[in-house]
Amino acid sequence: MTDTLVANRLENLWDDARAKDMTESEKLLYRSNLLGSDKRVTNYGGGNTSAKVMETDPLTGALVEVLWVKGSGGDIGSMKMDGFSTLYMDKLRALKDKYRGVAHEDEMVGYLPHCTFALNPRAASIDTPLHAYVPRNHVDHVHSDAIIAIAASVNSRELTAEIFGSEIGWLPWKKPGYELGLWLEKFAAENPQARGCVLESHGLFTWAEDAKDCYLTTLEIINKAAEWLEARTAGKPAFGGAKVPTLDAEQRREVAAKLMPVIRGLISKDRHKVGHFDDQAAVLEFVGSHALETLAPLGTSCPDHFLRTKIRPLVVVFDPAKPDLDATIAGLGKAIADYREDYAAYYNRCRHPDSPALRDPNAVVYLIPGVGMITFALDKATARISGEFYVNAINVMRGASAVSTYRGLPEQEAFDIEYWLLEEAKLQRMPKPKSLAGRVALVTGGAGGIGAATAERYLREGACVMLADIDAAALETAQQALAARHGEDVVRSVQMNVTDEAQVIAAYVDLAVEFGGVDILVSNAGIASSAPVEDTTLALWNRNMDILSTGYFLVSREAFRMLRKQDIGGSVIFVASKNGLAASPNASAYCTAKAAEIHLARCLALEGAEAQIRVNVVNPDAVLRGSKIWEGEWLDQRASTYKTDKEGLEEMYRQRSMLKRSVLPEDIAEAAYFFASEFSAKSTGNILNVDAGNVQSFPR
């Protein structure tokens, strides 16, 4: 037990030498980043921190008291100085005269911009009054699992007193807002010895006069709660022990890969969603337990958890002891329809005359006994973060149910937060989704010039992309470059030989588990060869056919299989070549394979149309820059064929074109984007030449 407590204890990471020359606002950022760096302290985007700082008024030059507090929508772990709102404290205190009572507390948010210091554009959050009115210079609000386990227990007040005595107070559940800020002020004023307060079903507030002291107080209180919980739960099986067995890691992944595209299709009829799979130990412990059926329907307690995970998860019917995946898949349609019907009933029971319209009624969290948890959202980061929030909820339920009885938010309270008009206003301010938001693309030959440029174009439009390539080193380089620009959530890679059926199938398993399915296939893997027909060996001929014909067949077949499971349409794009339409000397194997590729696309366009699967072809010509097929022997061969050198080859191609322009990877990417987007929603079976003009390759 002692070893466990030491291992789980939050460490003091404060560096006095680093903080010595910081301003008070810089210390606030330092403290915030330290607290937010540990998920045991608070979840992503959860909690907030503040400091009351003396600043020089830009108009009068006088020193004034200013509240620095995390602004709306920020994350204390990753925020910078511009993530804080700054407000005059004298104006915040003057707001009390405007307050008309709890029935009108939401209108107080409209006054906060009038309190802004130094024209700071960062919007103040709903929690601003909870920081402003606590009579201490520094305030932390965090959502530690250990604290919320106590706060979400039916006897949370008694447990708080037992653990902390008079140093930490307790307030009953109240929706965050102005009234709760006044409650907290009153508690702090009447209990000067208190160093903080537990808010029922919500989290922890701590305070101090010094930035470091506030940080240390937060750590101390969380550690004390965690140690108390560990001591009380030692030796007890979590969640009543295991009810069903846990499948091994490979089996879990296989089940997830088969379920996720089906679920994705069923819930993406209106807007495409992206999935995330989590089978960490905490999840497996919960989904395999005796308590799953009783605790899961209760939903979460903390408002931050609830807003990310909805009223409750959907528990998928699956018996890992006697797995019948076909039966589970067959039942998903009804299960999801029942969830939507139940959610609509919840909305109708709880709605107010001025409530926003019913939102997406599909579940966010899907729990599979013996397998893990799947989450779906409009983008990958939100799907991942929603899963993290539900893991927080699992930890809370574990602790609360072990020492007391867990209690989720009452249904009406949950609704009033989910459909809060202030939350609705925040949603309405969100930017319009990008054109490929929620779409998932697989790009073969993804490490090459055209593949990487296409991935870049899709990522800029909000898609998730998996790069596939046979070159492991180039693949890693390409993934790292794209992730650096667009974030790690949205880029994945898989080493794959398109001629290897097993590797192609495995790549689609990875795609399903990582993102939930596929919407766009860019079949771009390629080689090039040049030789007179009499010098063309059978091996060279077969290599062209294997990669450029058979390879395109294999990746397309697996795409069709997944697209049909989803039943939400899709787009297949072949990157072929001008040589598929126009013959070239000394390239019979290459030209013939490219022609086969184009005709395969025509066949697939016929087969996919009834399922809204569009299949189109982009025909480049002479894309030299960044293209791996133009390296080495092929470049030498083509230069020899056209009686020029390497340096003159690009100029020769440019002059050969009708428009006298070079064709770049980005040009091909633009065409591939057109065929992936809704701009080409009524196009299938088409060929788009991007060759700067070549009369021999006119398709008609």
N, C-alpha and C positions, 0 to 999 in steps of 0.2 A: 504493500500500500504506500509506504513512504517513497519508494522509487517512482511509483505512478504519479504521486503528487508533485514530485520534483520535476518529472518529465513534462507534465501538463501545465506547470506554473508559467504565467506570463512573466517575461524577463524585463527588467528596467533597461531600455535601450537609450535613455537620455544621455547625451554626451555634453558635459559641462563645457569642455573646451570649444566644441562646435557652437554652442548656444551663447557663449560669453559675449560676443559682440553683436548679437542680434537685437533688433528692435522688438518691442512687445508684439507687434503684428507678425513679424518674422518668426518669433517663438510660437505664436499661435499656429502658423502653418507647419512648423517643425513638429509640434505636438500632434497636430491633426494627422499628418502623414505617418507618424509613428503608430498612432492608434489604428488608423485605417489599414495599415500594412498586415494586420493579423486578423484573420476571419473569426478568431475566437473572441475578439473585441467587438467587432461589428461587421455586417455584411456589406457588399458593394453598394454604394449609394446610400447606405443607411446611417442614421445618426447625424449629429452636427456638433460643432464646437464654436466657442466664441471667446472674445476678450473685449473688455472695456478699456479703451486706450485714449490718452490725452493727445489730441492732434491740433495742429494750427488751422484755424478756419481760413479757407482761401479768400474770403471776402473781408473779414474784419481783422485778420491777423491774430486774433485772440486764441488762447488755448481753450478747446472745447472737448467734452467727453463724447467719444464715438464708439458705437458698438460695431465690432468686426464679427460677423457671423457667417457661417457657410451659407451660400446662396442657394436658391432653388435649383434642384436637379443635379447638384454636384456630388462628388465622392471624396470623402476626407482622405482616403488613402492615396489618391493620385492628383488631387487638385493643386493648383498653383495660387499665387496671390490674387489673381483675377477671379478666383472662384468665390471670394468673400463679398458679401454685401456690406456696405458701411452706412451707418445711420446715426444721426444726431440723437444722443440719449435724452436731451431736454425735450425734443419733439416727440420721442417715443413715450416719455412720461406724460406729455400733454395729451396724448391720444386717449388717456383714461377718461377725459372729460367728454370725449366723443362716443364712448361706449354706451350702447342702449340696452345691454343685456344679452343673455345667451341666445335668444331667438334671433338676434341681429349680429352675432359675432363675425359671420363671414364678411360683412361689409367692412370690417376693420382692415382686411387685407388691402382694400383699395386705398387706404390712407398711408400705407407703408411707403409708397414712392415719394410722398410729400416729406418724408423724414430723411431722404437720401443725402448723404454727405459727399461733397466733391463730385457731384454728377456721375456717381458710379453707376454704370449700366446694368450691373448684376442684380437681377430681381431677388428680393427678399423672400424667404420661405415662410410657410405657415407656422413654423416653430420659432420664429423670431421673438414673439412675446415671452416664450418660456426662457429665453436667454436674457432678454432685456430686463426683466423685472426681478430676477434673482439678485439679491443685493450682495453679489460677490464679483470680483473682477474677471474671473475665469470660470467657464462652465463647459462641461462635457456632457453630451447625450449619446449613449451607445446602445447597441442591441446585442449584448453578449448572450450567447445561448444559455449560459449558467444562470444569468440573472432572469432571463425571460422564462426559464423553467420554473423559477419561483413565482414570477409575476403571473404566469398562466395557470397556477394551481388554484383550486377552489378556496383554499385557506391561505392565500398568498400574504395577507396582512400578518397573520400569526407567524408564518414562516420567516417573513422579513424581520419581525421583532426578535424571533428566536436566534437568528443568525447574526444580526447586526446591532441589536439593542437600540439605543437612542441615537447612534451616530448616523444611521440611515433611516429615513422616514418612509412612509407609504401613502399613496393617494389612490383612490378608486378609479376605475376605468372612466375616462372622458376622452372623447375625440380630440385630437390635437387642434389647437386653435387659441384664440384670445382668452377665453374663459379659463382654460387649463393653465395659461401663463399667469393669470391672477391667483389661481389656486396655489401654484408653486411658489409665487412670491409670498403669499400669506403663510405657507408652511415654513419657509426659510426664515421669515421675520419672527415667527412665534417659537422657532426651535433653533436658536443661534448656535447650539452645540452640534447640530447636524451637519454632516459633510456631504449629504446627498439625499436622494429620494428614489424609491422604486415606484414606477407607475404601473398599475395593474394592467396585465395583458400587453404591455408595451415595452418597457425597457428601464434604463437607469440614467438618472441625472446625478452628477457630482460637481462639486465646486470648490474653489480655493481663491486666495488672494494673489497667488503666484502661479505662473504658467507651469513650472516644473512640479510644484506641489499638486496642482490639479491633475496632471498626468499621472503622478505616483498614486494619488488617491483613487483614480479610476482603476489602475492596475490592482491595487490592494483590495478594493471591494470585489472586483471580479474574481480574483484569486481566492478570496475568502469564501465566496459563494461556491466556486468550483470545488474547493477542498471539502466544504460541508456536504455537497452533493455526493462526492466520491466516497466519503466516509459512510454516508447513509445508504449508498447503493452497492457497496462492496459485497461481492458474493451473490448478488441477486441477478437472475437471468433477465436481460433487458426485454421489455415488451412481452413478458410471460414465457419467453423461450421460443425456440424454433417450432413452427408447425409443419413446414414443408422443407425439403432439401434444397440446397443451392446448387445449381448447375455449375460445371466447371467453366473457366473463362472463355474457352473457345465455343462451347455450347451457348453460353449467354450471348456472345457476339453474333452467332448464327441466328438465334431467335430474334434478336433486335433487328438484324438486317432484313429479315423477312416481314417483321411487323411494321417497321417504320414507314416504308413506302405506301403500304396499305392505309395506315392511319393518316399519313400526310395527304393522300389523295382524298380521303373522306372529309378532311377538315380544311381543304384548300380550294374549295369550289369558288369562293368569292375572292380571296386573296391568298397567294402562295405563302406557305410557311416553311420554316427551316427547323430541323430537329437536332436534338442533342441527347446522347446516351450516357448514363452514369451508372456504374455498377460498383462504386466504392463500398467499403465494408459497412459503413453506417446505413447505406441504402439497402444493401442485401439483408442486413440484420432486421430492418423494419419490414420489408416486403415479404420476408419469409416467416414472420412471427405470428403468434396467436392473436396479438392485439391489432393487427392490420385492419381487420374488418370493423372493429369498433372505433379505432382512433382516426383512420383516414377520413371517414365521413364528417368528423368534427371540424375539419379545416384547420387553419392556422389561427394564432392569437395576435401576434404583433402586426400592426397595420402595414408595415413595410413588407412583411412576408406575404400578407394577404393580397396586396395590390399586385404582386408579381405572380402569384400562384392560383388566383381565383378562389371561389367559395369552397371548393374541395377538389381533390384529384379524382381521376377515373381509375378504378382498380380493374385491370384486365383479367378476365377469367382464364386462368392457365394453371395447370397442375404439373409442376416440375417432376413429381414422383411418377406420373403417367402422362408424359407430354403428348398432346394431340394438337399440333400446331395448325393443322388444317381446320380443325373444329374452332380453334381460337380465332383464326382469320375469318372464318365464316360468320362468327358471332360479332365481329367488330362493328359492322354496319349498324346493327340494332343497338349495341352498347353505346355507340356514339350518338345515335339518334335519341336514345333514352336520356343521355346526359343533357343534350340540347333542350329536350322537352322539360326536364327537371330544372334546368337553369332558367328557362323562360318562366316557369311557374314561380320560382324564387323571385324573379324580377317583378312579376305581376303582384305577388303578395306584399312586396316591400316598397314598391314605387310610390313616389309622391307626385302631386299634380305637376310640379315643375322638373321632375327627374329627366335627365337626358334619355334619349332613345336607347332601346335594347342594343347592347354591343354584341360582339362575336360570342355566341353561346357555347362554343367548343371548349373542352378542357384544355388546360395548359400542361398539366402534369398527368402522366400515365404510369401507373405502378404495376409491375409484372412480377408475381411471386416467383422466387427462385432465380430471377433474371436481372432485375434492376429497375431503373426509372428512365422514362423518355419524357423530354419536354419539347414543346413546339411553340414557336413565336414567329413574329414577322421578320426577324433577322437572327443570325447565329448568336451574336453576343447576348441578346435578350433571352434566347432559349437557354444558353449556358447559365446566365445569371439567375434565371428563374429556377433552374435546377439547384443552384447553390443556395437560394433562399429556402427551397423546400428541404434541403439537407439541414439547414438551420432549424427549420420547423421540426424535423425528425429528432434532432438533438434536444430540442425543447420538450417534445412529447416524451422522450425517454426519461429525462430528468423529472418532469412533473408527475408522470404516472408512477414513477418508482417511489417518490416520497409523499405523494398526495394523489389527487385526482386531476387529470388534465382538463382544462376548459378552453375551448376555442371561443372566438368572438361570437356573441349572439347574432343571429341572422340579420336582424334589422340594423344593428350597429355595423356589421360587415357591409351590408348594402349601402348604408349612408356614407361609408368611406369610398367604396368602389364607384358609386354614382354621385359623389360629392361634386357640386357645381364648380368648386375651385379646381378639382382634378380634371373635370371636363374642359374647363378653360385652358388648363395646361396642355391637354391633349390637342385641343384645337389650334394651339400655337405651334405645334410640332411641324417641321417642314414637310412638304409634299414628298411622298416616297419616290425614290429614283426609279427609272424605267425598268430595271431588272431586279428590283427589290424582291426578296423571297425566292429568287430563281437560283438553281444549282446547275453548274456547268462542269462537264468533264472535257478537258482539252488534251488530246493525245499529241505527241511531239511537243509537249508543253514547255520543254527547256530550250527549244529553238527560237529563232527570230520571230516567225509568224505565230507560233504557239504562245510565246511569252507576251507578244504585243496584243494578241486576242484576249488573253487572260487579263492583262492590264485594262483593256477597254471594258470588259465585263465588270471587273471590280469597281471601276469608276462609276458604273451605273448601278451598283448595289448588289451584284450577284455574289454568290459564293463559288469558288473555283477549286477543282481538284486538277492538278497537273499530273499527267502521266507521261513517262519517258523511259527509254531503256538506259539512258546515260545517268547513272546515279549522281555523279559529281555535278554535272550541269543542272540536274534536277534540283539538288539542294541549293545551289547558287540562285537559281531562278525563284525558288520558293522564298528564300530569305529576302531577296530583293523586293518581291511583291508584298510580303508580310510587313516589311519595314515601312512601306508606303501606305498599306491599307489595313494593317492589323492582323495578328495571328489567327483570330477567330475565323476569318473568311477564306484562308488559303490552306490547302492540304496538297500533298503529293503522294504518288505511288509509283514505284519502279515497275514498269510493265513492258513486256515484249508483246506487241499486238498480234504476233503470230502464234502465241502460246495460249491456247484456249483456257487452261486452268488459271493463268495469270490474269487474263481478261475478266473471267468470272470473279476472281478474288478482288479485283479492283472495284467492281461494282458492289461487292459486300462492304468494302471500305467506304465507298461513297454513301451507301445507305446508312451505315452506322455513324459516319461523321456528320452528314448533313440531312439525312432522312430520305433521300431519293435523288432524282435527276430531272432536269427540264431541258437541258441543252447538251448536245454532244457535238463537239468540234473534232471531226476525224481528220487529223492533220499529220500523223506520223508518216515519215517518208524517207526514201532514199532516192538516189539518182545514179544512173549508169550510162556509159557511152561506149559503144563499140560497133563496128560494122557487123552486119548480120552473120557473116562467115566467121567472125571472131567471137560471137556471142555464145558462151558455153551454156549448157543446160542449167548448171548451177546459178549462173547469172540471171538467166531467164526466170527460173523458179524463185530466186530471191526477190525479184521485182514483183512477181505475182503474189508471193506469200505476204509481203508487207503492204503493197498498194492495192491488192484486191482482196485476198483472204483476210488480212488484218482489218480492213475496213468492214468486211462482212461480220467478223467476230464482235467488234466493238459496237456495231449497229444492232446486231441481234440482241445483245445483252441490254442495250439501251431500250429497244422495243419491248423487251420483256418487263423491264422496270416501269416504263412509261404506261404500259397497259395495266399494270397493277395499280398505278396511281389514278389513271383515268382522268387526267386533267390536261391532256394534250402535251405538246412538246415540240422541240425543233432539233433536227439533225442537219448538220452542215458538213459537207465534204469539201475539204481543201484539195482540189484536183490540180489541173494544170492546163495551160494553153495547149500542151502537147496531147491532151486527150481528144482534142478536136482537130488539131493541125499537125500533120506529120513533120518529123524532124529527121535529118540524116544522122545515121550512126546512133540511133536511140530506139530501136524497134521494141526492145523489151520494156523500156520505160513508157514509151508512148502507148503501147498496147495495154499495159497494166492500168494506166491512167484512163484510157478509154473504157476499160471494164469497170473502173471505179465510178465513172459518170453514169454508165448504164445501170449499175447497181442502185445508184441514187434514184434514177427514174423508177425502177421497180419498187423501191421502198416507198416512194411518194405515193404510188398506187395503193400499196398495202396500208399505209398509215393514215390516209386521208379520213377514213370513217371514224378514227379515234382522235382526230385533230392533231395528228403527229405530222408535222411538215418536214419535208426533206428537200434541201436545196444545195446547190454546188457553187463554190467560188473558184474561179479559174485564174490563178496568178500567172505571171510570166516574168522570168528573170529577176526574181527577188534575191539579190545577192547579199545585201547587208544583213548580218546577223543570222544567216541561214547556214546550218551545219552541212547541208547537202552540197553547198558550194565550196566546201573546204577540200583540200587534198586532190585526189585523183580525178574526181569529176570536173573540177574547175580546170585542171590541166587538159583533160580530154576535150572539153567544150572550146577552150582557147585554141587548141590544135585544130579542131574541126573548122573553126571560123578564121583560121590563119591570123591570130592575134596573140597578145600576151595577157597575163592576168590583169594587169593594170588597164588594158584597153578593152577588156571584155564588157564591163558595165557600160562604157561609152558606146560600144558597138550595139549593145541591146537598146540603149536609149535612142540612138540614131535610127535603128531598125523600126522602132515603133512609129505609129502614125502621129502621135502627139509629141514625140521627141522628149519624153519625160521618163525618169527612173521610177520604178515601182518599188515601194518600201514596205516592210512588214506592217507598219501602221495602216497602210492603205488596204491591205488584206483584212486586217482586224476590223476596219470600219465596215467592210462588206459583211464580215461574219457577225458583227453587231446588228446590222440591218436585218439579217435573216433570223437572228435570235429574238429580236424585239417585236413589239406589237405593230411597228411600222410595216412589217411584211406579213401581217396576220392572215392575209388572203393570198399568199404566194406559196406554192409548193411545186416541186418538179422543175424548178427554174435553174438556169445557169447564168451567173453574173461574172463576166470577164473583167478582171482588173489587170490589164496588160498594157495600158497606155495606147491601145489600138493596134490590132493585128487582123487584117482582113481575112487571112486564111482561117482564123479561129472564130469568125462570126458564127454563132450557133444556128442561125437560119439564113 
